[in-house]
C-alpha cells in the first residue's frame, strides 16, 4: 500500500535537492530519507533521483511523477481538513 509520507518526502527532496535539508525539514535522519526514497522507487519500479558526487537531480521518471504526487498530497491534505471541520462541527452540536 502506498504511504502518503513517502510522497511528502519525495516532494521535499525534489524541492531541496539535498538529503540533509530534507532530513532537517522532516525531523529525521538522512538515512531515513534515503530509505523512504528507495522504498518509493521500489514500489513504483522506477528510479526517481540520480545521485552522483554529492549532487542529486530528478530522473525523467521523477519529473513525470512530480505533478501527480503534488496533486495527491494536496488532495490528501484537503481531505484531512474537510474531515477535521466535519468532526469539529459535529462535536459542537452535541
PyMOL Python script that loads the backbone (N, CA, C, O; Angstrom):
from pymol import cmd

cmd.read_pdbstr("""\
ATOM      1  N   UNK A   1       0.839  -1.188   0.000  1.00  0.00           N
ATOM      2  CA  UNK A   1       0.000   0.000   0.000  1.00  0.00           C
ATOM      3  C   UNK A   1       0.884   1.252   0.000  1.00  0.00           C
ATOM      4  O   UNK A   1       1.894   1.310   0.701  1.00  0.00           O
ATOM      5  N   UNK A   2       0.500   2.226  -0.775  1.00  0.00           N
ATOM      6  CA  UNK A   2       1.263   3.466  -0.905  1.00  0.00           C
ATOM      7  C   UNK A   2       1.143   4.287   0.383  1.00  0.00           C
ATOM      8  O   UNK A   2       0.065   4.390   0.968  1.00  0.00           O
ATOM      9  N   UNK A   3       2.249   4.859   0.806  1.00  0.00           N
ATOM     10  CA  UNK A   3       2.322   5.641   2.029  1.00  0.00           C
ATOM     11  C   UNK A   3       2.457   7.113   1.651  1.00  0.00           C
ATOM     12  O   UNK A   3       3.406   7.499   0.969  1.00  0.00           O
ATOM     13  N   UNK A   4       1.499   7.937   2.098  1.00  0.00           N
ATOM     14  CA  UNK A   4       1.498   9.365   1.738  1.00  0.00           C
ATOM     15  C   UNK A   4       2.771  10.046   2.234  1.00  0.00           C
ATOM     16  O   UNK A   4       3.234  11.006   1.617  1.00  0.00           O
ATOM     17  N   UNK A   5       3.338   9.569   3.327  1.00  0.00           N
ATOM     18  CA  UNK A   5       4.563  10.173   3.860  1.00  0.00           C
ATOM     19  C   UNK A   5       5.718  10.057   2.858  1.00  0.00           C
ATOM     20  O   UNK A   5       6.524  10.977   2.725  1.00  0.00           O
ATOM     21  N   UNK A   6       5.790   8.943   2.167  1.00  0.00           N
ATOM     22  CA  UNK A   6       6.841   8.779   1.153  1.00  0.00           C
ATOM     23  C   UNK A   6       6.686   9.825   0.056  1.00  0.00           C
ATOM     24  O   UNK A   6       7.672  10.358  -0.453  1.00  0.00           O
ATOM     25  N   UNK A   7       5.446  10.111  -0.300  1.00  0.00           N
ATOM     26  CA  UNK A   7       5.196  11.156  -1.303  1.00  0.00           C
ATOM     27  C   UNK A   7       5.638  12.521  -0.772  1.00  0.00           C
ATOM     28  O   UNK A   7       6.221  13.319  -1.506  1.00  0.00           O
ATOM     29  N   UNK A   8       5.358  12.784   0.504  1.00  0.00           N
ATOM     30  CA  UNK A   8       5.763  14.058   1.099  1.00  0.00           C
ATOM     31  C   UNK A   8       7.291  14.183   1.123  1.00  0.00           C
ATOM     32  O   UNK A   8       7.830  15.261   0.870  1.00  0.00           O
ATOM     33  N   UNK A   9       7.972  13.104   1.420  1.00  0.00           N
ATOM     34  CA  UNK A   9       9.440  13.105   1.412  1.00  0.00           C
ATOM     35  C   UNK A   9       9.948  13.325  -0.009  1.00  0.00           C
ATOM     36  O   UNK A   9      10.882  14.098  -0.222  1.00  0.00           O
ATOM     37  N   UNK A  10       9.344  12.654  -0.972  1.00  0.00           N
ATOM     38  CA  UNK A  10       9.719  12.834  -2.382  1.00  0.00           C
ATOM     39  C   UNK A  10       9.573  14.303  -2.792  1.00  0.00           C
ATOM     40  O   UNK A  10      10.473  14.862  -3.417  1.00  0.00           O
ATOM     41  N   UNK A  11       8.450  14.926  -2.445  1.00  0.00           N
ATOM     42  CA  UNK A  11       8.223  16.337  -2.793  1.00  0.00           C
ATOM     43  C   UNK A  11       9.251  17.248  -2.137  1.00  0.00           C
ATOM     44  O   UNK A  11       9.775  18.164  -2.771  1.00  0.00           O
ATOM     45  N   UNK A  12       9.534  16.991  -0.869  1.00  0.00           N
ATOM     46  CA  UNK A  12      10.504  17.803  -0.139  1.00  0.00           C
ATOM     47  C   UNK A  12      11.883  17.674  -0.775  1.00  0.00           C
ATOM     48  O   UNK A  12      12.564  18.676  -0.993  1.00  0.00           O
ATOM     49  N   UNK A  13      12.295  16.447  -1.073  1.00  0.00           N
ATOM     50  CA  UNK A  13      13.608  16.233  -1.677  1.00  0.00           C
ATOM     51  C   UNK A  13      13.674  16.828  -3.083  1.00  0.00           C
ATOM     52  O   UNK A  13      14.711  17.356  -3.483  1.00  0.00           O
ATOM     53  N   UNK A  14      12.588  16.746  -3.825  1.00  0.00           N
ATOM     54  CA  UNK A  14      12.545  17.341  -5.158  1.00  0.00           C
ATOM     55  C   UNK A  14      12.690  18.861  -5.070  1.00  0.00           C
ATOM     56  O   UNK A  14      13.217  19.495  -5.985  1.00  0.00           O
ATOM     57  N   UNK A  15      12.222  19.437  -3.968  1.00  0.00           N
ATOM     58  CA  UNK A  15      12.338  20.887  -3.763  1.00  0.00           C
ATOM     59  C   UNK A  15      13.740  21.282  -3.319  1.00  0.00           C
ATOM     60  O   UNK A  15      14.320  22.228  -3.853  1.00  0.00           O
ATOM     61  N   UNK A  16      14.285  20.559  -2.342  1.00  0.00           N
ATOM     62  CA  UNK A  16      15.588  20.949  -1.780  1.00  0.00           C
ATOM     63  C   UNK A  16      16.766  20.405  -2.572  1.00  0.00           C
ATOM     64  O   UNK A  16      17.831  21.020  -2.615  1.00  0.00           O
ATOM     65  N   UNK A  17      16.574  19.255  -3.198  1.00  0.00           N
ATOM     66  CA  UNK A  17      17.660  18.533  -3.879  1.00  0.00           C
ATOM     67  C   UNK A  17      18.846  18.327  -2.933  1.00  0.00           C
ATOM     68  O   UNK A  17      20.008  18.381  -3.336  1.00  0.00           O
ATOM     69  N   UNK A  18      18.506  18.085  -1.646  1.00  0.00           N
ATOM     70  CA  UNK A  18      19.531  17.930  -0.629  1.00  0.00           C
ATOM     71  C   UNK A  18      18.999  17.031   0.491  1.00  0.00           C
ATOM     72  O   UNK A  18      18.047  17.382   1.187  1.00  0.00           O
ATOM     73  N   UNK A  19      19.632  15.868   0.648  1.00  0.00           N
ATOM     74  CA  UNK A  19      19.176  14.911   1.656  1.00  0.00           C
ATOM     75  C   UNK A  19      19.244  15.495   3.064  1.00  0.00           C
ATOM     76  O   UNK A  19      18.350  15.256   3.876  1.00  0.00           O
ATOM     77  N   UNK A  20      20.297  16.259   3.361  1.00  0.00           N
ATOM     78  CA  UNK A  20      20.453  16.838   4.694  1.00  0.00           C
ATOM     79  C   UNK A  20      19.330  17.833   4.988  1.00  0.00           C
ATOM     80  O   UNK A  20      18.713  17.770   6.052  1.00  0.00           O
ATOM     81  N   UNK A  21      19.059  18.750   4.057  1.00  0.00           N
ATOM     82  CA  UNK A  21      17.994  19.738   4.258  1.00  0.00           C
ATOM     83  C   UNK A  21      16.641  19.067   4.406  1.00  0.00           C
ATOM     84  O   UNK A  21      15.848  19.429   5.275  1.00  0.00           O
ATOM     85  N   UNK A  22      16.382  18.080   3.547  1.00  0.00           N
ATOM     86  CA  UNK A  22      15.109  17.373   3.629  1.00  0.00           C
ATOM     87  C   UNK A  22      14.984  16.646   4.963  1.00  0.00           C
ATOM     88  O   UNK A  22      13.912  16.653   5.568  1.00  0.00           O
ATOM     89  N   UNK A  23      16.052  16.025   5.426  1.00  0.00           N
ATOM     90  CA  UNK A  23      16.030  15.344   6.720  1.00  0.00           C
ATOM     91  C   UNK A  23      15.710  16.330   7.837  1.00  0.00           C
ATOM     92  O   UNK A  23      14.911  16.022   8.722  1.00  0.00           O
ATOM     93  N   UNK A  24      16.317  17.500   7.807  1.00  0.00           N
ATOM     94  CA  UNK A  24      16.058  18.524   8.824  1.00  0.00           C
ATOM     95  C   UNK A  24      14.602  18.973   8.772  1.00  0.00           C
ATOM     96  O   UNK A  24      13.948  19.105   9.807  1.00  0.00           O
ATOM     97  N   UNK A  25      14.104  19.203   7.575  1.00  0.00           N
ATOM     98  CA  UNK A  25      12.726  19.672   7.409  1.00  0.00           C
ATOM     99  C   UNK A  25      11.701  18.610   7.784  1.00  0.00           C
ATOM    100  O   UNK A  25      10.578  18.931   8.173  1.00  0.00           O
ATOM    101  N   UNK A  26      12.092  17.348   7.665  1.00  0.00           N
ATOM    102  CA  UNK A  26      11.192  16.239   8.002  1.00  0.00           C
ATOM    103  C   UNK A  26      11.438  15.715   9.426  1.00  0.00           C
ATOM    104  O   UNK A  26      10.810  14.747   9.855  1.00  0.00           O
ATOM    105  N   UNK A  27      12.356  16.363  10.150  1.00  0.00           N
ATOM    106  CA  UNK A  27      12.689  15.990  11.525  1.00  0.00           C
ATOM    107  C   UNK A  27      13.109  14.516  11.623  1.00  0.00           C
ATOM    108  O   UNK A  27      12.618  13.759  12.460  1.00  0.00           O
ATOM    109  N   UNK A  28      14.036  14.144  10.735  1.00  0.00           N
ATOM    110  CA  UNK A  28      14.522  12.767  10.718  1.00  0.00           C
ATOM    111  C   UNK A  28      15.986  12.763  10.272  1.00  0.00           C
ATOM    112  O   UNK A  28      16.634  13.810  10.250  1.00  0.00           O
ATOM    113  N   UNK A  29      16.497  11.601   9.923  1.00  0.00           N
ATOM    114  CA  UNK A  29      17.888  11.483   9.505  1.00  0.00           C
ATOM    115  C   UNK A  29      17.992  11.321   7.991  1.00  0.00           C
ATOM    116  O   UNK A  29      17.022  10.975   7.316  1.00  0.00           O
ATOM    117  N   UNK A  30      19.190  11.580   7.477  1.00  0.00           N
ATOM    118  CA  UNK A  30      19.439  11.373   6.053  1.00  0.00           C
ATOM    119  C   UNK A  30      19.176   9.915   5.676  1.00  0.00           C
ATOM    120  O   UNK A  30      18.628   9.630   4.611  1.00  0.00           O
ATOM    121  N   UNK A  31      19.575   8.997   6.560  1.00  0.00           N
ATOM    122  CA  UNK A  31      19.357   7.577   6.313  1.00  0.00           C
ATOM    123  C   UNK A  31      17.892   7.237   6.127  1.00  0.00           C
ATOM    124  O   UNK A  31      17.533   6.447   5.254  1.00  0.00           O
ATOM    125  N   UNK A  32      17.041   7.842   6.958  1.00  0.00           N
ATOM    126  CA  UNK A  32      15.600   7.603   6.820  1.00  0.00           C
ATOM    127  C   UNK A  32      15.059   8.182   5.517  1.00  0.00           C
ATOM    128  O   UNK A  32      14.187   7.587   4.884  1.00  0.00           O
ATOM    129  N   UNK A  33      15.569   9.327   5.122  1.00  0.00           N
ATOM    130  CA  UNK A  33      15.144   9.916   3.844  1.00  0.00           C
ATOM    131  C   UNK A  33      15.537   8.985   2.702  1.00  0.00           C
ATOM    132  O   UNK A  33      14.730   8.710   1.814  1.00  0.00           O
ATOM    133  N   UNK A  34      16.764   8.507   2.726  1.00  0.00           N
ATOM    134  CA  UNK A  34      17.229   7.568   1.692  1.00  0.00           C
ATOM    135  C   UNK A  34      16.348   6.323   1.649  1.00  0.00           C
ATOM    136  O   UNK A  34      15.974   5.859   0.572  1.00  0.00           O
ATOM    137  N   UNK A  35      16.017   5.781   2.830  1.00  0.00           N
ATOM    138  CA  UNK A  35      15.180   4.583   2.896  1.00  0.00           C
ATOM    139  C   UNK A  35      13.795   4.848   2.322  1.00  0.00           C
ATOM    140  O   UNK A  35      13.248   4.015   1.599  1.00  0.00           O
ATOM    141  N   UNK A  36      13.227   6.012   2.645  1.00  0.00           N
ATOM    142  CA  UNK A  36      11.894   6.351   2.133  1.00  0.00           C
ATOM    143  C   UNK A  36      11.906   6.444   0.604  1.00  0.00           C
ATOM    144  O   UNK A  36      11.005   5.940  -0.067  1.00  0.00           O
ATOM    145  N   UNK A  37      12.938   7.095   0.068  1.00  0.00           N
ATOM    146  CA  UNK A  37      13.036   7.262  -1.383  1.00  0.00           C
ATOM    147  C   UNK A  37      13.276   5.911  -2.055  1.00  0.00           C
ATOM    148  O   UNK A  37      12.637   5.594  -3.058  1.00  0.00           O
ATOM    149  N   UNK A  38      14.186   5.124  -1.511  1.00  0.00           N
ATOM    150  CA  UNK A  38      14.444   3.794  -2.085  1.00  0.00           C
ATOM    151  C   UNK A  38      13.195   2.921  -2.046  1.00  0.00           C
ATOM    152  O   UNK A  38      12.915   2.188  -2.995  1.00  0.00           O
ATOM    153  N   UNK A  39      12.457   2.998  -0.967  1.00  0.00           N
ATOM    154  CA  UNK A  39      11.221   2.228  -0.847  1.00  0.00           C
ATOM    155  C   UNK A  39      10.199   2.674  -1.893  1.00  0.00           C
ATOM    156  O   UNK A  39       9.542   1.841  -2.519  1.00  0.00           O
ATOM    157  N   UNK A  40      10.068   3.976  -2.078  1.00  0.00           N
ATOM    158  CA  UNK A  40       9.146   4.505  -3.086  1.00  0.00           C
ATOM    159  C   UNK A  40       9.573   4.079  -4.482  1.00  0.00           C
ATOM    160  O   UNK A  40       8.742   3.684  -5.300  1.00  0.00           O
ATOM    161  N   UNK A  41      10.879   4.162  -4.752  1.00  0.00           N
ATOM    162  CA  UNK A  41      11.398   3.737  -6.056  1.00  0.00           C
ATOM    163  C   UNK A  41      11.101   2.252  -6.294  1.00  0.00           C
ATOM    164  O   UNK A  41      10.762   1.855  -7.409  1.00  0.00           O
ATOM    165  N   UNK A  42      11.229   1.444  -5.254  1.00  0.00           N
ATOM    166  CA  UNK A  42      10.932   0.013  -5.365  1.00  0.00           C
ATOM    167  C   UNK A  42       9.451  -0.215  -5.646  1.00  0.00           C
ATOM    168  O   UNK A  42       9.088  -1.003  -6.520  1.00  0.00           O
ATOM    169  N   UNK A  43       8.601   0.483  -4.894  1.00  0.00           N
ATOM    170  CA  UNK A  43       7.154   0.337  -5.081  1.00  0.00           C
ATOM    171  C   UNK A  43       6.717   0.741  -6.480  1.00  0.00           C
ATOM    172  O   UNK A  43       5.864   0.091  -7.085  1.00  0.00           O
ATOM    173  N   UNK A  44       7.309   1.824  -6.993  1.00  0.00           N
ATOM    174  CA  UNK A  44       6.916   2.333  -8.307  1.00  0.00           C
ATOM    175  C   UNK A  44       7.701   1.691  -9.443  1.00  0.00           C
ATOM    176  O   UNK A  44       7.351   1.841 -10.614  1.00  0.00           O
ATOM    177  N   UNK A  45       8.760   0.978  -9.090  1.00  0.00           N
ATOM    178  CA  UNK A  45       9.632   0.308 -10.058  1.00  0.00           C
ATOM    179  C   UNK A  45      10.273   1.290 -11.048  1.00  0.00           C
ATOM    180  O   UNK A  45      10.420   0.993 -12.234  1.00  0.00           O
ATOM    181  N   UNK A  46      10.648   2.456 -10.535  1.00  0.00           N
ATOM    182  CA  UNK A  46      11.381   3.455 -11.323  1.00  0.00           C
ATOM    183  C   UNK A  46      12.391   4.153 -10.432  1.00  0.00           C
ATOM    184  O   UNK A  46      12.211   4.220  -9.216  1.00  0.00           O
ATOM    185  N   UNK A  47      13.436   4.664 -11.021  1.00  0.00           N
ATOM    186  CA  UNK A  47      14.415   5.472 -10.297  1.00  0.00           C
ATOM    187  C   UNK A  47      13.942   6.923 -10.365  1.00  0.00           C
ATOM    188  O   UNK A  47      13.674   7.444 -11.448  1.00  0.00           O
ATOM    189  N   UNK A  48      13.842   7.565  -9.212  1.00  0.00           N
ATOM    190  CA  UNK A  48      13.310   8.930  -9.145  1.00  0.00           C
ATOM    191  C   UNK A  48      14.392   9.997  -9.114  1.00  0.00           C
ATOM    192  O   UNK A  48      14.185  11.118  -9.579  1.00  0.00           O
ATOM    193  N   UNK A  49      15.554   9.637  -8.560  1.00  0.00           N
ATOM    194  CA  UNK A  49      16.654  10.593  -8.446  1.00  0.00           C
ATOM    195  C   UNK A  49      17.942   9.964  -8.952  1.00  0.00           C
ATOM    196  O   UNK A  49      18.181   8.772  -8.757  1.00  0.00           O
ATOM    197  N   UNK A  50      18.763  10.769  -9.597  1.00  0.00           N
ATOM    198  CA  UNK A  50      20.136  10.383  -9.922  1.00  0.00           C
ATOM    199  C   UNK A  50      21.007  10.928  -8.808  1.00  0.00           C
ATOM    200  O   UNK A  50      20.903  12.102  -8.451  1.00  0.00           O
ATOM    201  N   UNK A  51      21.856  10.091  -8.263  1.00  0.00           N
ATOM    202  CA  UNK A  51      22.740  10.511  -7.176  1.00  0.00           C
ATOM    203  C   UNK A  51      24.175  10.369  -7.654  1.00  0.00           C
ATOM    204  O   UNK A  51      24.614   9.277  -8.017  1.00  0.00           O
ATOM    205  N   UNK A  52      24.902  11.478  -7.652  1.00  0.00           N
ATOM    206  CA  UNK A  52      26.303  11.426  -8.074  1.00  0.00           C
ATOM    207  C   UNK A  52      27.099  12.553  -7.426  1.00  0.00           C
ATOM    208  O   UNK A  52      26.701  13.716  -7.493  1.00  0.00           O
ATOM    209  N   UNK A  53      28.201  12.217  -6.811  1.00  0.00           N
ATOM    210  CA  UNK A  53      29.140  13.213  -6.252  1.00  0.00           C
ATOM    211  C   UNK A  53      28.448  14.302  -5.447  1.00  0.00           C
ATOM    212  O   UNK A  53      28.574  15.489  -5.745  1.00  0.00           O
ATOM    213  N   UNK A  54      27.718  13.883  -4.426  1.00  0.00           N
ATOM    214  CA  UNK A  54      27.044  14.822  -3.520  1.00  0.00           C
ATOM    215  C   UNK A  54      26.024  15.720  -4.216  1.00  0.00           C
ATOM    216  O   UNK A  54      25.638  16.763  -3.688  1.00  0.00           O
ATOM    217  N   UNK A  55      25.601  15.312  -5.384  1.00  0.00           N
ATOM    218  CA  UNK A  55      24.606  16.088  -6.125  1.00  0.00           C
ATOM    219  C   UNK A  55      23.487  15.140  -6.538  1.00  0.00           C
ATOM    220  O   UNK A  55      23.744  14.013  -6.962  1.00  0.00           O
ATOM    221  N   UNK A  56      22.258  15.596  -6.413  1.00  0.00           N
ATOM    222  CA  UNK A  56      21.152  14.777  -6.892  1.00  0.00           C
ATOM    223  C   UNK A  56      20.293  15.593  -7.846  1.00  0.00           C
ATOM    224  O   UNK A  56      20.250  16.821  -7.780  1.00  0.00           O
ATOM    225  N   UNK A  57      19.619  14.885  -8.726  1.00  0.00           N
ATOM    226  CA  UNK A  57      18.656  15.536  -9.609  1.00  0.00           C
ATOM    227  C   UNK A  57      17.563  14.541  -9.945  1.00  0.00           C
ATOM    228  O   UNK A  57      17.763  13.329  -9.873  1.00  0.00           O
ATOM    229  N   UNK A  58      16.409  15.066 -10.310  1.00  0.00           N
ATOM    230  CA  UNK A  58      15.299  14.209 -10.680  1.00  0.00           C
ATOM    231  C   UNK A  58      15.609  13.486 -11.980  1.00  0.00           C
ATOM    232  O   UNK A  58      16.194  14.060 -12.898  1.00  0.00           O
ATOM    233  N   UNK A  59      15.214  12.223 -12.049  1.00  0.00           N
ATOM    234  CA  UNK A  59      15.298  11.500 -13.315  1.00  0.00           C
ATOM    235  C   UNK A  59      14.106  11.944 -14.175  1.00  0.00           C
ATOM    236  O   UNK A  59      13.248  12.705 -13.726  1.00  0.00           O
ATOM    237  N   UNK A  60      14.075  11.465 -15.385  1.00  0.00           N
ATOM    238  CA  UNK A  60      12.925  11.771 -16.247  1.00  0.00           C
ATOM    239  C   UNK A  60      11.636  11.233 -15.614  1.00  0.00           C
ATOM    240  O   UNK A  60      10.605  11.905 -15.627  1.00  0.00           O
ATOM    241  N   UNK A  61      11.705  10.015 -15.060  1.00  0.00           N
ATOM    242  CA  UNK A  61      10.538   9.434 -14.388  1.00  0.00           C
ATOM    243  C   UNK A  61      10.131  10.280 -13.183  1.00  0.00           C
ATOM    244  O   UNK A  61       8.942  10.501 -12.952  1.00  0.00           O
ATOM    245  N   UNK A  62      11.113  10.754 -12.414  1.00  0.00           N
ATOM    246  CA  UNK A  62      10.829  11.611 -11.267  1.00  0.00           C
ATOM    247  C   UNK A  62      10.146  12.901 -11.680  1.00  0.00           C
ATOM    248  O   UNK A  62       9.217  13.359 -11.014  1.00  0.00           O
ATOM    249  N   UNK A  63      10.600  13.484 -12.773  1.00  0.00           N
ATOM    250  CA  UNK A  63       9.990  14.715 -13.288  1.00  0.00           C
ATOM    251  C   UNK A  63       8.561  14.472 -13.760  1.00  0.00           C
ATOM    252  O   UNK A  63       7.678  15.305 -13.552  1.00  0.00           O
ATOM    253  N   UNK A  64       8.342  13.324 -14.397  1.00  0.00           N
ATOM    254  CA  UNK A  64       6.991  12.979 -14.848  1.00  0.00           C
ATOM    255  C   UNK A  64       6.046  12.765 -13.665  1.00  0.00           C
ATOM    256  O   UNK A  64       4.874  13.139 -13.717  1.00  0.00           O
ATOM    257  N   UNK A  65       6.561  12.169 -12.623  1.00  0.00           N
ATOM    258  CA  UNK A  65       5.757  11.846 -11.453  1.00  0.00           C
ATOM    259  C   UNK A  65       5.437  13.067 -10.585  1.00  0.00           C
ATOM    260  O   UNK A  65       4.391  13.108  -9.938  1.00  0.00           O
ATOM    261  N   UNK A  66       6.313  14.039 -10.567  1.00  0.00           N
ATOM    262  CA  UNK A  66       6.221  15.182  -9.652  1.00  0.00           C
ATOM    263  C   UNK A  66       4.849  15.869  -9.618  1.00  0.00           C
ATOM    264  O   UNK A  66       4.305  16.038  -8.527  1.00  0.00           O
ATOM    265  N   UNK A  67       4.262  16.273 -10.747  1.00  0.00           N
ATOM    266  CA  UNK A  67       2.961  16.958 -10.652  1.00  0.00           C
ATOM    267  C   UNK A  67       1.848  16.063 -10.104  1.00  0.00           C
ATOM    268  O   UNK A  67       0.938  16.551  -9.435  1.00  0.00           O
ATOM    269  N   UNK A  68       1.913  14.782 -10.376  1.00  0.00           N
ATOM    270  CA  UNK A  68       0.902  13.854  -9.858  1.00  0.00           C
ATOM    271  C   UNK A  68       1.035  13.689  -8.355  1.00  0.00           C
ATOM    272  O   UNK A  68       0.035  13.659  -7.637  1.00  0.00           O
ATOM    273  N   UNK A  69       2.266  13.583  -7.881  1.00  0.00           N
ATOM    274  CA  UNK A  69       2.497  13.444  -6.441  1.00  0.00           C
ATOM    275  C   UNK A  69       2.051  14.714  -5.719  1.00  0.00           C
ATOM    276  O   UNK A  69       1.442  14.641  -4.652  1.00  0.00           O
ATOM    277  N   UNK A  70       2.353  15.882  -6.301  1.00  0.00           N
ATOM    278  CA  UNK A  70       1.892  17.146  -5.695  1.00  0.00           C
ATOM    279  C   UNK A  70       0.381  17.129  -5.553  1.00  0.00           C
ATOM    280  O   UNK A  70      -0.155  17.494  -4.506  1.00  0.00           O
ATOM    281  N   UNK A  71      -0.299  16.709  -6.598  1.00  0.00           N
ATOM    282  CA  UNK A  71      -1.758  16.677  -6.585  1.00  0.00           C
ATOM    283  C   UNK A  71      -2.286  15.704  -5.534  1.00  0.00           C
ATOM    284  O   UNK A  71      -3.214  16.039  -4.798  1.00  0.00           O
ATOM    285  N   UNK A  72      -1.719  14.525  -5.455  1.00  0.00           N
ATOM    286  CA  UNK A  72      -2.151  13.526  -4.471  1.00  0.00           C
ATOM    287  C   UNK A  72      -1.975  14.064  -3.050  1.00  0.00           C
ATOM    288  O   UNK A  72      -2.875  13.940  -2.219  1.00  0.00           O
ATOM    289  N   UNK A  73      -0.826  14.655  -2.779  1.00  0.00           N
ATOM    290  CA  UNK A  73      -0.554  15.180  -1.432  1.00  0.00           C
ATOM    291  C   UNK A  73      -1.495  16.346  -1.114  1.00  0.00           C
ATOM    292  O   UNK A  73      -2.020  16.429  -0.004  1.00  0.00           O
ATOM    293  N   UNK A  74      -1.709  17.241  -2.073  1.00  0.00           N
ATOM    294  CA  UNK A  74      -2.638  18.363  -1.853  1.00  0.00           C
ATOM    295  C   UNK A  74      -4.048  17.859  -1.580  1.00  0.00           C
ATOM    296  O   UNK A  74      -4.720  18.357  -0.677  1.00  0.00           O
ATOM    297  N   UNK A  75      -4.500  16.880  -2.351  1.00  0.00           N
ATOM    298  CA  UNK A  75      -5.833  16.321  -2.160  1.00  0.00           C
ATOM    299  C   UNK A  75      -5.954  15.602  -0.817  1.00  0.00           C
ATOM    300  O   UNK A  75      -6.993  15.674  -0.161  1.00  0.00           O
ATOM    301  N   UNK A  76      -4.914  14.925  -0.421  1.00  0.00           N
ATOM    302  CA  UNK A  76      -4.905  14.236   0.869  1.00  0.00           C
ATOM    303  C   UNK A  76      -5.055  15.240   2.017  1.00  0.00           C
ATOM    304  O   UNK A  76      -5.834  15.025   2.945  1.00  0.00           O
ATOM    305  N   UNK A  77      -4.298  16.339   1.939  1.00  0.00           N
ATOM    306  CA  UNK A  77      -4.384  17.355   2.997  1.00  0.00           C
ATOM    307  C   UNK A  77      -5.736  18.064   2.973  1.00  0.00           C
ATOM    308  O   UNK A  77      -6.273  18.404   4.027  1.00  0.00           O
ATOM    309  N   UNK A  78      -6.281  18.288   1.798  1.00  0.00           N
ATOM    310  CA  UNK A  78      -7.616  18.890   1.687  1.00  0.00           C
ATOM    311  C   UNK A  78      -8.663  17.973   2.326  1.00  0.00           C
ATOM    312  O   UNK A  78      -9.560  18.440   3.027  1.00  0.00           O
ATOM    313  N   UNK A  79      -8.541  16.673   2.079  1.00  0.00           N
ATOM    314  CA  UNK A  79      -9.450  15.697   2.672  1.00  0.00           C
ATOM    315  C   UNK A  79      -9.359  15.729   4.197  1.00  0.00           C
ATOM    316  O   UNK A  79     -10.377  15.682   4.887  1.00  0.00           O
ATOM    317  N   UNK A  80      -8.134  15.809   4.717  1.00  0.00           N
ATOM    318  CA  UNK A  80      -7.952  15.872   6.168  1.00  0.00           C
ATOM    319  C   UNK A  80      -8.636  17.105   6.753  1.00  0.00           C
ATOM    320  O   UNK A  80      -9.265  17.024   7.808  1.00  0.00           O
ATOM    321  N   UNK A  81      -8.516  18.246   6.071  1.00  0.00           N
ATOM    322  CA  UNK A  81      -9.148  19.484   6.550  1.00  0.00           C
ATOM    323  C   UNK A  81     -10.667  19.364   6.576  1.00  0.00           C
ATOM    324  O   UNK A  81     -11.318  19.787   7.532  1.00  0.00           O
ATOM    325  N   UNK A  82     -11.223  18.782   5.517  1.00  0.00           N
ATOM    326  CA  UNK A  82     -12.674  18.608   5.446  1.00  0.00           C
ATOM    327  C   UNK A  82     -13.161  17.716   6.584  1.00  0.00           C
ATOM    328  O   UNK A  82     -14.156  18.021   7.241  1.00  0.00           O
ATOM    329  N   UNK A  83     -12.453  16.619   6.808  1.00  0.00           N
ATOM    330  CA  UNK A  83     -12.846  15.707   7.885  1.00  0.00           C
ATOM    331  C   UNK A  83     -12.696  16.354   9.259  1.00  0.00           C
ATOM    332  O   UNK A  83     -13.522  16.135  10.145  1.00  0.00           O
ATOM    333  N   UNK A  84     -11.652  17.142   9.433  1.00  0.00           N
ATOM    334  CA  UNK A  84     -11.441  17.828  10.707  1.00  0.00           C
ATOM    335  C   UNK A  84     -12.564  18.836  10.959  1.00  0.00           C
ATOM    336  O   UNK A  84     -13.084  18.923  12.072  1.00  0.00           O
ATOM    337  N   UNK A  85     -12.934  19.588   9.941  1.00  0.00           N
ATOM    338  CA  UNK A  85     -14.024  20.562  10.059  1.00  0.00           C
ATOM    339  C   UNK A  85     -15.333  19.850  10.376  1.00  0.00           C
ATOM    340  O   UNK A  85     -16.098  20.283  11.238  1.00  0.00           O
ATOM    341  N   UNK A  86     -15.574  18.767   9.676  1.00  0.00           N
ATOM    342  CA  UNK A  86     -16.790  17.976   9.900  1.00  0.00           C
ATOM    343  C   UNK A  86     -16.857  17.465  11.335  1.00  0.00           C
ATOM    344  O   UNK A  86     -17.884  17.589  12.002  1.00  0.00           O
ATOM    345  N   UNK A  87     -15.759  16.895  11.798  1.00  0.00           N
ATOM    346  CA  UNK A  87     -15.712  16.339  13.153  1.00  0.00           C
ATOM    347  C   UNK A  87     -15.904  17.421  14.202  1.00  0.00           C
ATOM    348  O   UNK A  87     -16.641  17.227  15.169  1.00  0.00           O
ATOM    349  N   UNK A  88     -15.247  18.555  14.016  1.00  0.00           N
ATOM    350  CA  UNK A  88     -15.365  19.679  14.971  1.00  0.00           C
ATOM    351  C   UNK A  88     -16.794  20.183  15.009  1.00  0.00           C
ATOM    352  O   UNK A  88     -17.339  20.433  16.084  1.00  0.00           O
ATOM    353  N   UNK A  89     -17.406  20.333  13.837  1.00  0.00           N
ATOM    354  CA  UNK A  89     -18.783  20.845  13.765  1.00  0.00           C
ATOM    355  C   UNK A  89     -19.745  19.843  14.407  1.00  0.00           C
ATOM    356  O   UNK A  89     -20.656  20.235  15.137  1.00  0.00           O
ATOM    357  N   UNK A  90     -19.546  18.564  14.138  1.00  0.00           N
ATOM    358  CA  UNK A  90     -20.417  17.533  14.691  1.00  0.00           C
ATOM    359  C   UNK A  90     -20.316  17.485  16.219  1.00  0.00           C
ATOM    360  O   UNK A  90     -21.320  17.306  16.907  1.00  0.00           O
ATOM    361  N   UNK A  91     -19.085  17.647  16.746  1.00  0.00           N
ATOM    362  CA  UNK A  91     -18.900  17.623  18.194  1.00  0.00           C
ATOM    363  C   UNK A  91     -19.515  18.844  18.861  1.00  0.00           C
ATOM    364  O   UNK A  91     -19.989  18.751  19.993  1.00  0.00           O
ATOM    365  N   UNK A  92     -19.517  19.976  18.188  1.00  0.00           N
ATOM    366  CA  UNK A  92     -20.066  21.196  18.790  1.00  0.00           C
ATOM    367  C   UNK A  92     -21.599  21.156  18.829  1.00  0.00           C
ATOM    368  O   UNK A  92     -22.219  21.921  19.568  1.00  0.00           O
ATOM    369  N   UNK A  93     -22.202  20.281  18.049  1.00  0.00           N
ATOM    370  CA  UNK A  93     -23.655  20.147  18.055  1.00  0.00           C
ATOM    371  C   UNK A  93     -24.136  19.285  19.222  1.00  0.00           C
ATOM    372  O   UNK A  93     -25.315  19.313  19.574  1.00  0.00           O
ATOM    373  N   UNK A  94     -23.235  18.532  19.809  1.00  0.00           N
ATOM    374  CA  UNK A  94     -23.627  17.646  20.926  1.00  0.00           C
ATOM    375  C   UNK A  94     -23.341  18.255  22.250  1.00  0.00           C
ATOM    376  O   UNK A  94     -23.611  17.642  23.283  1.00  0.00           O
TER     377      UNK A  94
END
""", "prot")
cmd.dss("prot")
cmd.show_as("cartoon", "prot")
cmd.util.cbc("prot")
cmd.orient("prot")
